[in-house]
Structures are given as structure tokens and as C-alpha cells.
Amino acid sequence: MTVFSSLTNRIFFATAALAVLLTSVAIYIVTRAATRQTERELRRGIDEAATLVNEYRTFQFENFARDARFIADLPVLKAAVDLQDPATVRPIAEEYQQLLPHADLFAVVGKDGRVLARIGSAPDAAIAAAAISGSAPVAEREVFWPLERGILLIKSVSMTDVLGTLILGANLDIAQAQKFKQLTNSEIAFGVNGVIRVATLPEPTWPQLAPLLAKPGTSAQVTLNHEDYLAFATPLGPAGPQGQPIAIVLRSQTERLQFLRQLRTQLALTTFVAILAATLLSYAIARTVTRPIEAITSTMREMAASGDLSRRIPVAPEGRWQDEDARVLATTFNTMTDSMARFQREAAQRERLSSLGRLSTIVAHEIRNPLMIIKTSLRTLRREDAAPEQVRGAAKDIDEEITRLNRIVTEVLDFARPIRFDLDGADVNALGDDAVRAAAATAPDLPVRVYLDPSLPEVTTDAGRLRQALVNVIGNAIQAVDGRTGASGPPIRVQTSRLDARRFLILIADKGAGIAPEDLPRIFDPFFTTRRTGTGIGLAISRNIIEGLGGRISVSSARDRGTDVRIELPLDSRTA
């Protein structure tokens, strides 16, 4: 018996499972939508931050270009540069640099490439790369130069009249990165040539960010200090002699999805309450549905235990809270039991009369022949001239016929009276072997093959009654094959085996003439026989014994191919 064999449990589990499924689907849809929305917002924020960095770079260069053009065209600076004297140029450069608060570098290069003034730190190589010679075909130049802790943005403008170059620069350093972080609410890193130069993240994480520099224009996921980030690498300008400067914008997915964990926790609590309520409701519904069935089941158990088929289910009077389906079901069941009781009485009366008629016919027929033989034998005994051999023969005939009469009376009584079972431990294999020997005594030359299952445990049954049933069945098999030739293999096979944890099987198979299809449904009917000397009670008694022990007997047969009798019995008839 499984947990799903009960209608109450099936309704309960089905309703609870439906509640769990619907709630789980709802949670999945909500969390998935929230996760997607968060990811979209995260990507949108990164795109906006990257755009802001690019706009800053563009704005910075445009400002530098405008300021540099204006300053480079001032006569005072031109005159100073034309003298190619650093002492003359530097004070003027310092004065103009004060007007450009966002410029971290202000430098002037002469026509011969010599630095006439330098305000701010910048490598000589960076100044040389930004300088515009007189033969250069460009009037302006943009240069990016990697520093130890940042990237230098350089804008240079040619001073055409004096063949000099004005250079302005701004550092992308940690201070600038922190400003971007405040503006974009994102982590910022600047790098070039596969090396992170500065970042708002801790320096030990920089090597993990370096591979992103090789993939400008793409986004990727990266894990830093056990925290997931979505990163986007955007180029700050074209590649130059020192590589292409890259800005990396990062936003923490872990931080952004923190609210989802809180949402899932709240949904989990809500789900628990919903499932608990659904479970209680489903159980209440299941109980209301199955209560009428339980009432009928309980009544039927009582009927089975007592044998009283007239038991009725109490029907409550109609009321506001009365279950109409339960009342109709109980009324219908009571009507059915009344009909069953009536039919049972009528059937019992008809069966009793029919059985008495058939029994009287069988008994009369079976007793007449022995009585005639006894009467004839008595006549022989009355003769005064009877020889001793005749007297002994007559006495023998009387003894045999009395035995036959006793057997007939015993079989009739066994069929007519209830069988009382004496249950005890028994060895099925030994019992089957003994039944074969007893049945085969009437035909010792007929081979009976026995196949016993050694794994069968000791069973609890009525050994004597079971042996009687087996002797009847095996005896019928012997009579079916007696005198029949031409069959290959053993004509009769008796086999024991275990079916499952609670049942075992005894199979009696013969290769006799078989049973006619029209006779097969009647073989267990009392007094039905196809043999001239049979009483038709043996198989009926055998079925009563097998069913009384909690088992089942079935027969399959085909003409000229033989008959198989399957006897299935419980290992313990006390629990059958």
C-alpha cells in the first residue's frame, strides 16, 4: 500500500503540488523579470558612464584646442618664443597657465625642438612626441602618454609664425578617476598596452582587469574579491606610439542584485505562508470529499468482518451544512445493501434447494451401485453350499463397497460443512513432495517431475488441508494423462516458486487431453464432472480450501495440449 493509494492523500498532494507549482512559477517569473530589468539597468548605466568618459575626453581636447589656439596666437608669447630664450618664455608661460586651471601641463617647444618652458611634469619623450616641426603637415596633434600612475592627455598647437609648439595636457590620474566614480556611480580604470595605470579599485585587482584592455568596445563579466562586476572597455582615442588608451567602466552585479536576494527572501516567506495555507485548505477539501467514502468503507469492513450484508450507513437529516453528495451516496448505498440482502436470501434459498436436489441425485446414484453389490454379496453368504472362496470374495466386495460409501459420505460432508483451519508453520516443498507421492500411488509408473524452490521460507498455513487440495489437483492431472502416449517431456510437472515478498506459487501442469472450452468455466462447480466414476466435489473442495487460506486457484487449458493449475497462496495465511 503506497501513500498515493488513498483518495484523500491524492487530493491533498495534488492540491499542495499545484499550489507549490503555481507559487514557484510566479516567483520564477518575478525574479527573472527583476533580474533582467536589473541587468538592463546595469548595462545602461555602464553605457552612460562610458559615454560620459568619452565626452570628457572630447570636451577636454576641444577646450585645450580652443585655449591653445588662442594663447598661441598672442603676440607676447610669439615674440618670446621667437627669441628662443627659456628665461624669457617661462614667466609668460606661468602667467598663461594660471588662466587654465584644468591644464596639468603647459609647455612651449621652440623651432629646434628645445623645450623653452615646461610647467607640470611630463616625460621628455611625451613632449617630443607632441611637438610639431616646421615640416609637419599638421597644425594640431593629440597624444596619449602612459605615466606611472595615470595617462597624460596632450593637445599641441603649432605656432606657425615663429615655428614653435604650444602643448597643453591633463592627467587621467586617481583624482580624475575618483571624480568619474562620483559622477557615474561606477568603478573606473585607465590602462594602456595591457597595463592598468590607475583605478578606483584596490591595486591587487588590477592584473585581473588587464585582459579587458585587449577587448575595447566590448563588455564582460569579471570577479574581483569574490564580487561579480560587469565591465565595459571603451577606447579613449586612436592607437599611438605608446598604444591605445582604454578606459574600463565597472559596476558591481553583486551589489546591484542585493535587493533581489532580499526580494527572494520575502517571496520565500510569502511562499511558505501560501503553501501552508494551501496545504491546510487542500487537506480540508480532501477530507470533505472523502468523508462519505470513508463512511462506506468502514461499513463495508464491518460487513466483511461480520458477514452481515444488511448493515446500513446512518443518514443525517437535511440541514444547512449537510453534504448533499454524502447524503445521496449514503442513501444509495443503503438501498444497495437492502437489495443485496434480499437477493442473498433469495439466492441462498434457491441454491439450497438446487444443491439438495443435485446432492440427493448424486448420493442416490453413487450409493445405489455399492448397495446392489453388497446385496448380491449377502445372497452369496446366505447360501449354505457357498464355497469358502466365494465367502471370502463376498466379504471382500462388501468391505470395498463400504469403504466407497464412506468416501462418498466424507466428500459430501466436507463440501457441505464449513472448513475449520488449523494454521501452523509448514514446509511447502516437503508438503508438495508428500502430496505428489500420495497422489502418484494410484499410478506408480507415471512419471511426475517435481521442481522445488529452495529459497521458499517456512509458511503459516493448514498443512493437512493444503495437502488434501494438492492431492485432489495432482490426482486429476494423473487421471488426465493416464494411458496417454506421444507427449514429449514429463507428462506432469509440479513446481514451487516465490512470487513476491508476501506470496508463493504452486504450479501443477500436465500434458493430458485438456479441458473443453465449454467445460472450463464450470470445473469448480459442485457435482460437475466429466468422468463416469467422479463425484464432481474434489475441485470444489480444493477451491474452498485455497480461498479459505487466503489464496487463489486458476486453471488454463487447451484441448490435446494439457492443463495448467496455478495456486497462489500467502506466506502467512493469518494476515490474508
C-alpha positions as CSV (number, residue, x, y, z in Angstrom):
1,M,0.0,0.0,0.0
2,T,1.5,3.3,-1.1
3,V,0.8,6.8,0.2
4,F,-1.0,7.6,-3.1
5,S,-3.4,4.7,-2.7
6,S,-5.7,6.9,-0.6
7,L,-8.0,9.4,-2.4
8,T,-7.6,11.8,0.5
9,N,-3.8,11.8,0.0
10,R,-4.1,12.1,-3.7
11,I,-6.3,15.1,-3.5
12,F,-4.1,16.6,-0.7
13,F,-0.9,16.1,-2.6
14,A,-2.3,17.2,-5.9
15,T,-3.7,20.5,-4.4
16,A,-0.5,21.1,-2.5
17,A,1.7,20.3,-5.5
18,L,-0.5,22.7,-7.6
19,A,0.0,25.4,-5.0
20,V,3.8,24.8,-4.9
21,L,4.0,24.8,-8.7
22,L,1.9,28.0,-9.2
23,T,3.8,29.8,-6.5
24,S,7.2,28.6,-7.8
25,V,6.3,29.7,-11.3
26,A,5.2,33.1,-10.0
27,I,8.4,33.5,-8.1
28,Y,10.4,32.4,-11.1
29,I,8.7,34.9,-13.4
30,V,9.0,37.8,-10.8
31,T,12.7,37.1,-10.1
32,R,13.6,36.6,-13.7
33,A,11.9,39.8,-14.7
34,A,13.5,41.7,-11.9
35,T,16.9,40.2,-12.7
36,R,16.6,41.1,-16.4
37,Q,15.5,44.6,-15.5
38,T,18.4,45.0,-13.2
39,E,20.8,43.7,-15.8
40,R,19.4,46.1,-18.4
41,E,19.7,49.0,-15.9
42,L,23.3,47.8,-15.1
43,R,24.3,47.8,-18.8
44,R,22.5,51.1,-19.4
45,G,24.4,52.7,-16.5
46,I,27.7,51.3,-17.8
47,D,27.0,52.6,-21.3
48,E,26.1,56.0,-19.8
49,A,29.3,56.0,-17.7
50,A,31.4,55.1,-20.8
51,T,29.8,57.8,-22.8
52,L,30.5,60.3,-20.0
53,V,34.2,59.4,-20.0
54,N,34.4,59.8,-23.8
55,E,32.6,63.1,-23.6
56,Y,35.0,64.3,-21.0
57,R,37.9,63.3,-23.2
58,T,36.3,65.1,-26.2
59,F,35.4,68.1,-24.2
60,Q,38.9,68.3,-22.7
61,F,40.6,68.2,-26.1
62,E,38.2,70.7,-27.5
63,N,38.8,73.1,-24.7
64,F,42.5,72.6,-24.9
65,A,42.4,73.1,-28.7
66,R,40.4,76.4,-28.3
67,D,42.6,77.7,-25.5
68,A,45.8,76.6,-27.2
69,R,44.9,78.3,-30.4
70,F,44.0,81.5,-28.5
71,I,47.2,81.5,-26.5
72,A,49.4,80.5,-29.4
73,D,48.2,83.5,-31.3
74,L,49.0,86.0,-28.6
75,P,51.8,88.4,-29.8
76,V,53.6,88.5,-26.4
77,L,54.1,84.7,-26.4
78,K,55.0,84.7,-30.0
79,A,57.6,87.4,-29.5
80,A,59.1,85.5,-26.5
81,V,59.2,82.2,-28.4
82,D,60.8,83.9,-31.4
83,L,63.7,84.8,-29.2
84,Q,64.3,81.1,-28.3
85,D,65.2,82.1,-24.8
86,P,63.7,79.9,-22.0
87,A,64.2,82.6,-19.3
88,T,62.0,85.0,-21.4
89,V,59.4,82.4,-22.2
90,R,58.9,80.8,-18.8
91,P,57.4,83.8,-16.9
92,I,54.9,84.4,-19.7
93,A,54.0,80.6,-19.7
94,E,53.5,80.7,-16.0
95,E,51.1,83.6,-16.3
96,Y,49.0,82.0,-19.0
97,Q,49.0,78.6,-17.2
98,Q,47.2,80.3,-14.3
99,L,44.4,81.0,-16.7
100,L,44.0,77.3,-17.4
101,P,43.1,75.6,-14.1
102,H,42.3,72.2,-15.8
103,A,45.7,72.0,-17.5
104,D,48.2,69.8,-15.7
105,L,50.9,70.5,-18.3
106,F,51.8,73.8,-20.1
107,A,54.8,73.6,-22.3
108,V,56.4,75.5,-25.1
109,V,58.8,74.0,-27.7
110,G,61.0,76.0,-30.0
111,K,61.5,75.5,-33.6
112,D,64.6,73.4,-33.0
113,G,62.6,71.1,-30.7
114,R,64.2,72.5,-27.5
115,V,61.8,72.9,-24.5
116,L,61.6,76.6,-23.8
117,A,59.1,76.3,-20.9
118,R,57.6,73.4,-19.0
119,I,55.0,73.8,-16.2
120,G,53.9,70.5,-14.9
121,S,55.5,67.1,-15.0
122,A,55.8,65.3,-18.4
123,P,58.5,63.0,-19.8
124,D,60.7,64.5,-22.4
125,A,59.6,61.7,-24.8
126,A,56.0,62.8,-24.4
127,I,56.9,66.5,-25.2
128,A,58.9,65.3,-28.2
129,A,56.0,63.2,-29.5
130,A,53.6,66.2,-29.2
131,A,55.9,68.8,-30.7
132,I,55.1,69.9,-34.3
133,S,58.1,70.5,-36.5
134,G,58.1,73.1,-39.2
135,S,57.9,70.5,-41.9
136,A,54.9,68.7,-40.3
137,P,51.8,68.8,-42.4
138,V,49.5,69.1,-39.4
139,A,48.7,72.2,-37.4
140,E,47.4,70.3,-34.3
141,R,48.2,67.0,-32.6
142,E,46.6,64.8,-29.9
143,V,48.8,62.5,-28.0
144,F,48.2,60.0,-25.1
145,W,51.2,59.2,-23.0
146,P,51.3,56.5,-20.2
147,L,52.5,57.6,-16.8
148,E,53.4,55.6,-13.8
149,R,50.1,56.4,-12.2
150,G,47.8,57.5,-15.0
151,I,47.6,58.6,-18.6
152,L,48.6,62.1,-19.9
153,L,46.2,63.6,-22.5
154,I,48.2,66.0,-24.6
155,K,46.9,68.6,-27.1
156,S,49.5,70.5,-29.1
157,V,49.0,73.5,-31.5
158,S,51.6,74.8,-34.0
159,M,52.8,78.4,-33.6
160,T,53.2,78.9,-37.4
161,D,54.8,82.4,-37.4
162,V,57.6,81.5,-35.0
163,L,57.8,77.8,-35.8
164,G,57.1,76.7,-32.2
165,T,54.6,74.4,-30.5
166,L,52.3,75.1,-27.6
167,I,51.4,72.0,-25.6
168,L,48.6,71.6,-23.1
169,G,48.0,68.4,-21.1
170,A,45.7,66.8,-18.5
171,N,46.3,63.8,-16.3
172,L,43.9,60.9,-16.1
173,D,45.1,60.0,-12.5
174,I,43.5,58.7,-9.4
175,A,41.9,62.1,-8.6
176,Q,40.3,62.2,-12.0
177,A,39.2,58.5,-11.7
178,Q,37.5,59.3,-8.3
179,K,35.7,62.2,-9.9
180,F,34.4,59.9,-12.6
181,K,33.3,57.4,-9.9
182,Q,31.3,60.0,-8.1
183,L,29.7,61.2,-11.3
184,T,28.8,57.8,-12.8
185,N,28.5,55.7,-9.6
186,S,30.8,53.2,-11.2
187,E,34.4,52.0,-10.7
188,I,36.9,53.4,-13.2
189,A,40.2,52.1,-14.5
190,F,42.6,53.6,-17.1
191,G,45.2,51.5,-18.9
192,V,47.3,51.2,-22.0
193,N,49.5,48.5,-23.5
194,G,47.9,45.8,-21.4
195,V,48.7,47.5,-18.1
196,I,46.3,49.2,-15.8
197,R,47.8,52.6,-14.9
198,V,45.3,53.8,-12.4
199,A,41.9,52.6,-11.0
200,T,39.4,53.3,-8.2
201,L,39.6,49.6,-7.3
202,P,42.3,48.1,-5.0
203,E,45.6,47.7,-6.8
204,P,45.8,43.9,-6.2
205,T,42.8,43.6,-8.6
206,W,44.5,45.4,-11.4
207,P,46.1,42.3,-13.0
208,Q,42.6,40.8,-13.3
209,L,41.4,43.9,-15.2
210,A,44.4,43.9,-17.6
211,P,42.9,41.3,-20.1
212,L,40.0,43.6,-20.7
213,L,42.3,46.2,-22.3
214,A,42.7,43.9,-25.3
215,K,38.9,43.9,-26.0
216,P,37.9,47.6,-26.5
217,G,34.3,48.2,-27.3
218,T,33.1,45.0,-25.6
219,S,31.5,44.1,-22.2
220,A,32.5,41.2,-20.0
221,Q,31.9,39.8,-16.5
222,V,34.8,39.7,-14.1
223,T,35.0,38.6,-10.5
224,L,37.1,40.7,-8.1
225,N,37.5,39.9,-4.4
226,H,34.6,37.4,-4.6
227,E,32.3,40.1,-6.1
228,D,30.9,40.0,-9.6
229,Y,31.3,43.0,-11.9
230,L,30.0,43.9,-15.3
231,A,32.8,45.7,-17.2
232,F,32.9,47.7,-20.4
233,A,36.2,48.8,-22.1
234,T,35.9,51.9,-24.2
235,P,38.8,53.4,-26.2
236,L,39.8,57.0,-25.3
237,G,41.4,57.7,-28.6
238,P,43.2,56.2,-31.6
239,A,46.3,54.0,-31.0
240,G,49.6,55.8,-31.0
241,P,53.3,55.0,-30.5
242,Q,52.6,54.1,-26.9
243,G,49.5,52.0,-27.6
244,Q,45.8,52.8,-27.4
245,P,44.5,54.3,-24.1
246,I,41.5,52.4,-22.7
247,A,39.0,53.3,-20.0
248,I,37.3,50.5,-18.2
249,V,33.9,51.2,-16.5
250,L,32.8,48.6,-13.9
251,R,29.6,48.2,-11.9
252,S,29.1,45.6,-9.2
253,Q,26.4,43.0,-10.2
254,T,26.6,41.6,-6.6
255,E,25.7,45.0,-5.2
256,R,23.0,45.7,-7.8
257,L,21.4,42.2,-7.3
258,Q,21.5,42.5,-3.5
259,F,17.9,43.7,-3.5
260,L,17.0,40.6,-5.5
261,R,18.2,38.4,-2.6
262,Q,16.0,40.4,-0.2
263,L,13.1,40.0,-2.7
264,R,13.7,36.3,-2.9
265,T,13.7,36.1,0.9
266,Q,10.4,37.9,1.1
267,L,9.0,35.8,-1.7
268,A,10.2,32.6,0.1
269,L,8.4,33.7,3.3
270,T,5.3,34.5,1.4
271,T,5.5,31.2,-0.5
272,F,5.8,29.3,2.8
273,V,2.7,31.0,4.2
274,A,0.8,30.5,0.9
275,I,1.8,26.8,0.7
276,L,0.9,26.2,4.4
277,A,-2.5,27.8,3.8
278,A,-3.0,25.8,0.6
279,T,-1.9,22.6,2.4
280,L,-4.4,23.1,5.2
281,L,-7.1,24.1,2.7
282,S,-6.4,21.1,0.4
283,Y,-6.5,18.8,3.4
284,A,-9.8,20.2,4.5
285,I,-11.2,19.8,0.9
286,A,-9.8,16.3,0.7
287,R,-11.5,15.4,3.9
288,T,-14.9,16.7,2.8
289,V,-14.6,14.8,-0.4
290,T,-13.5,11.5,1.0
291,R,-15.6,11.5,4.2
292,P,-18.6,9.8,2.5
293,I,-16.2,7.2,1.0
294,E,-14.7,6.6,4.4
295,A,-18.1,6.0,5.9
296,I,-18.9,3.5,3.2
297,T,-15.5,1.8,3.6
298,S,-15.9,1.5,7.3
299,T,-19.4,0.0,6.9
300,M,-18.1,-2.4,4.2
301,R,-15.2,-3.5,6.6
302,E,-17.8,-4.3,9.2
303,M,-19.9,-6.2,6.7
304,A,-16.8,-8.2,5.6
305,A,-15.9,-9.0,9.2
306,S,-19.3,-9.9,10.4
307,G,-20.8,-11.3,7.1
308,D,-23.9,-9.2,7.7
309,L,-24.8,-7.6,4.3
310,S,-27.7,-5.7,5.8
311,R,-25.7,-3.1,7.6
312,R,-26.6,0.5,6.8
313,I,-24.9,3.9,6.9
314,P,-26.5,6.4,9.2
315,V,-28.1,9.2,7.1
316,A,-28.2,12.6,8.8
317,P,-31.3,14.8,8.4
318,E,-31.1,17.5,5.8
319,G,-29.6,20.7,7.1
320,R,-27.8,23.9,6.0
321,W,-24.4,22.4,6.4
322,Q,-25.3,18.8,5.4
323,D,-23.2,17.5,2.4
324,E,-25.8,16.7,-0.2
325,D,-23.4,14.4,-2.1
326,A,-22.7,12.4,1.1
327,R,-26.3,12.1,1.9
328,V,-27.2,10.8,-1.6
329,L,-24.2,8.4,-1.6
330,A,-25.3,7.0,1.8
331,T,-28.9,6.6,0.8
332,T,-27.9,4.9,-2.5
333,F,-25.6,2.5,-0.5
334,N,-28.3,1.7,1.9
335,T,-30.6,0.9,-1.0
336,M,-28.0,-1.3,-2.5
337,T,-27.4,-3.2,0.8
338,D,-31.1,-3.8,1.2
339,S,-31.3,-5.2,-2.4
340,M,-28.2,-7.3,-1.7
341,A,-29.7,-8.7,1.5
342,R,-32.9,-9.6,-0.4
343,F,-31.1,-11.1,-3.3
344,Q,-28.8,-13.0,-0.9
345,R,-31.7,-14.5,0.9
346,E,-33.4,-15.5,-2.4
347,A,-30.2,-16.8,-3.9
348,A,-29.4,-18.8,-0.7
349,Q,-32.8,-20.3,-0.8
350,R,-32.5,-21.2,-4.5
351,E,-29.0,-22.6,-4.1
352,R,-30.1,-24.6,-1.1
353,L,-32.9,-26.2,-3.0
354,S,-30.8,-26.7,-6.0
355,S,-27.9,-28.2,-4.0
356,L,-30.3,-30.5,-2.1
357,G,-31.7,-31.7,-5.4
358,R,-28.3,-32.3,-7.0
359,L,-26.9,-33.8,-3.8
360,S,-29.7,-36.2,-3.5
361,T,-29.3,-37.3,-7.1
362,I,-25.5,-37.8,-6.7
363,V,-25.8,-39.6,-3.4
364,A,-28.6,-41.8,-4.7
365,H,-26.7,-42.6,-7.8
366,E,-23.4,-43.2,-6.0
367,I,-24.9,-45.3,-3.2
368,R,-27.2,-47.5,-5.4
369,N,-24.3,-49.4,-7.0
370,P,-22.4,-50.2,-3.8
371,L,-25.7,-51.3,-2.2
372,M,-26.5,-53.6,-5.1
373,I,-23.0,-55.1,-4.8
374,I,-23.5,-55.6,-1.0
375,K,-26.9,-57.1,-1.5
376,T,-25.5,-59.6,-4.1
377,S,-22.7,-60.4,-1.8
378,L,-25.1,-61.1,1.1
379,R,-27.0,-63.5,-1.1
380,T,-23.8,-65.4,-1.6
381,L,-23.2,-65.5,2.1
382,R,-26.8,-66.9,2.7
383,R,-26.2,-69.9,0.5
384,E,-25.5,-73.0,2.6
385,D,-23.5,-74.5,-0.2
386,A,-21.3,-71.4,-0.7
387,A,-17.6,-72.3,-1.1
388,P,-15.0,-70.7,1.3
389,E,-13.6,-68.8,-1.7
390,Q,-17.0,-67.4,-2.5
391,V,-17.5,-66.3,1.1
392,R,-14.1,-64.6,1.2
393,G,-14.8,-62.9,-2.2
394,A,-18.2,-61.7,-1.0
395,A,-16.7,-60.3,2.3
396,K,-14.1,-58.5,0.3
397,D,-16.7,-56.9,-2.0
398,I,-18.7,-55.8,1.0
399,D,-15.6,-54.3,2.6
400,E,-14.6,-52.4,-0.6
401,E,-18.1,-51.0,-1.1
402,I,-18.5,-49.9,2.5
403,T,-15.2,-48.0,2.0
404,R,-16.5,-46.4,-1.2
405,L,-19.7,-45.4,0.6
406,N,-17.7,-43.9,3.4
407,R,-15.6,-41.9,0.9
408,I,-18.8,-40.6,-0.8
409,V,-20.3,-39.5,2.6
410,T,-17.0,-37.9,3.7
411,E,-16.7,-35.9,0.5
412,V,-20.3,-34.7,0.7
413,L,-19.8,-33.7,4.3
414,D,-16.5,-31.9,3.5
415,F,-18.3,-29.9,0.9
416,A,-21.5,-29.2,2.9
417,R,-20.0,-28.1,6.2
418,P,-17.7,-25.1,6.9
419,I,-14.0,-25.8,6.8
420,R,-12.1,-25.2,10.1
421,F,-8.4,-24.4,9.6
422,D,-5.6,-25.2,11.9
423,L,-2.8,-22.7,11.0
424,D,0.8,-23.6,11.8
425,G,4.2,-23.5,10.3
426,A,4.8,-25.7,7.4
427,D,7.5,-26.5,4.7
428,V,5.8,-26.0,1.3
429,N,8.4,-28.1,-0.6
430,A,8.1,-31.1,1.8
431,L,4.3,-30.7,1.6
432,G,4.3,-30.7,-2.2
433,D,6.6,-33.7,-2.3
434,D,4.4,-35.7,0.1
435,A,1.3,-34.7,-1.9
436,V,2.9,-36.0,-5.1
437,R,3.8,-39.3,-3.5
438,A,0.3,-39.8,-2.2
439,A,-1.4,-38.9,-5.5
440,A,1.0,-40.9,-7.6
441,A,0.4,-44.1,-5.6
442,T,-2.5,-44.9,-7.9
443,A,-0.3,-44.7,-11.0
444,P,3.3,-45.6,-9.9
445,D,4.6,-46.0,-13.4
446,L,3.5,-42.5,-14.5
447,P,6.5,-40.0,-14.1
448,V,5.8,-36.8,-12.1
449,R,8.6,-34.3,-12.1
450,V,8.9,-32.0,-9.1
451,Y,10.8,-28.7,-9.2
452,L,11.1,-27.2,-5.7
453,D,12.3,-23.7,-4.9
454,P,14.9,-23.9,-2.1
455,S,14.6,-20.2,-1.3
456,L,11.0,-20.6,-0.1
457,P,10.8,-19.9,3.7
458,E,8.5,-21.7,6.1
459,V,4.9,-20.6,5.7
460,T,2.0,-20.4,8.0
461,T,-0.9,-22.5,6.7
462,D,-3.1,-25.5,7.3
463,A,-0.7,-28.2,6.1
464,G,-3.3,-31.0,6.2
465,R,-6.0,-29.1,4.2
466,L,-3.4,-27.8,1.7
467,R,-2.1,-31.3,1.2
468,Q,-5.7,-32.5,0.6
469,A,-6.2,-29.8,-2.1
470,L,-2.9,-30.7,-3.8
471,V,-3.7,-34.4,-3.8
472,N,-7.0,-33.7,-5.5
473,V,-5.4,-31.5,-8.2
474,I,-2.5,-33.8,-8.8
475,G,-4.8,-36.8,-8.9
476,N,-6.9,-35.1,-11.6
477,A,-3.7,-34.4,-13.6
478,I,-2.7,-38.1,-13.3
479,Q,-6.1,-39.2,-14.5
480,A,-5.9,-36.7,-17.4
481,V,-2.6,-38.2,-18.7
482,D,-3.1,-41.9,-17.7
483,G,-2.8,-44.0,-20.8
484,R,-1.9,-41.0,-23.0
485,T,1.2,-41.5,-25.1
486,G,3.2,-39.4,-27.5
487,A,3.8,-36.4,-25.2
488,S,7.4,-35.1,-25.1
489,G,9.0,-34.5,-21.8
490,P,7.5,-35.3,-18.3
491,P,3.7,-35.6,-18.6
492,I,3.2,-34.0,-15.2
493,R,5.2,-31.2,-13.6
494,V,4.8,-29.8,-10.1
495,Q,6.7,-26.6,-9.3
496,T,7.0,-24.3,-6.4
497,S,8.3,-20.7,-6.5
498,R,8.1,-17.4,-4.7
499,L,6.1,-14.6,-6.4
500,D,6.9,-11.7,-4.2
501,A,7.5,-10.7,-0.6
502,R,4.1,-11.9,0.5
503,R,3.0,-14.7,-1.8
504,F,4.2,-18.0,-3.3
505,L,3.1,-20.2,-6.2
506,I,2.4,-23.9,-6.7
507,L,2.0,-24.9,-10.3
508,I,0.6,-28.3,-11.5
509,A,1.0,-28.7,-15.2
510,D,0.0,-31.8,-17.2
511,K,0.1,-32.8,-20.9
512,G,-3.2,-34.6,-20.9
513,A,-6.2,-34.3,-23.1
514,G,-7.1,-30.9,-21.7
515,I,-10.5,-29.4,-20.9
516,A,-13.1,-28.5,-23.4
517,P,-13.6,-24.7,-23.7
518,E,-17.3,-25.0,-22.8
519,D,-16.5,-27.1,-19.7
520,L,-13.7,-24.8,-18.4
521,P,-15.9,-22.2,-16.7
522,R,-17.8,-25.0,-14.7
523,I,-14.9,-27.1,-13.4
524,F,-15.2,-25.6,-9.9
525,D,-19.0,-26.0,-9.8
526,P,-20.1,-28.6,-7.2
527,F,-21.0,-32.0,-8.6
528,F,-19.7,-31.1,-12.1
529,T,-17.6,-33.9,-13.6
530,T,-16.8,-35.4,-17.0
531,R,-15.6,-38.8,-15.6
532,R,-18.0,-41.6,-15.2
533,T,-16.8,-42.5,-11.7
534,G,-16.2,-38.9,-10.4
535,T,-18.4,-37.1,-7.9
536,G,-17.5,-33.5,-9.0
537,I,-16.7,-32.4,-5.5
538,G,-12.9,-32.7,-5.4
539,L,-12.1,-29.4,-7.2
540,A,-14.9,-27.6,-5.4
541,I,-13.5,-28.7,-2.1
542,S,-9.9,-27.7,-3.2
543,R,-11.1,-24.2,-4.2
544,N,-12.8,-23.8,-0.8
545,I,-9.6,-24.8,0.9
546,I,-7.3,-22.5,-1.2
547,E,-9.6,-19.5,-0.9
548,G,-10.1,-20.2,2.8
549,L,-6.4,-19.9,3.2
550,G,-6.4,-16.5,1.5
551,G,-5.2,-17.8,-1.8
552,R,-6.4,-18.1,-5.4
553,I,-6.6,-21.0,-7.8
554,S,-6.9,-20.6,-11.6
555,V,-6.9,-23.1,-14.5
556,S,-5.8,-22.6,-18.1
557,S,-6.2,-25.4,-20.6
558,A,-6.2,-26.3,-24.3
559,R,-7.5,-29.4,-25.9
560,D,-4.8,-32.0,-26.6
561,R,-2.1,-29.7,-25.2
562,G,-2.7,-30.1,-21.4
563,T,-3.8,-28.1,-18.4
564,D,-2.0,-25.7,-16.0
565,V,-3.3,-25.1,-12.5
566,R,-1.9,-22.1,-10.6
567,I,-2.3,-22.0,-6.9
568,E,-1.2,-18.6,-5.4
569,L,-1.1,-18.5,-1.5
570,P,0.1,-16.0,1.1
571,L,3.3,-16.8,3.1
572,D,1.2,-16.2,6.2
573,S,-2.5,-17.1,6.0
574,R,-3.2,-15.4,9.3
575,T,-2.8,-12.0,7.5
576,A,-4.8,-12.9,4.4
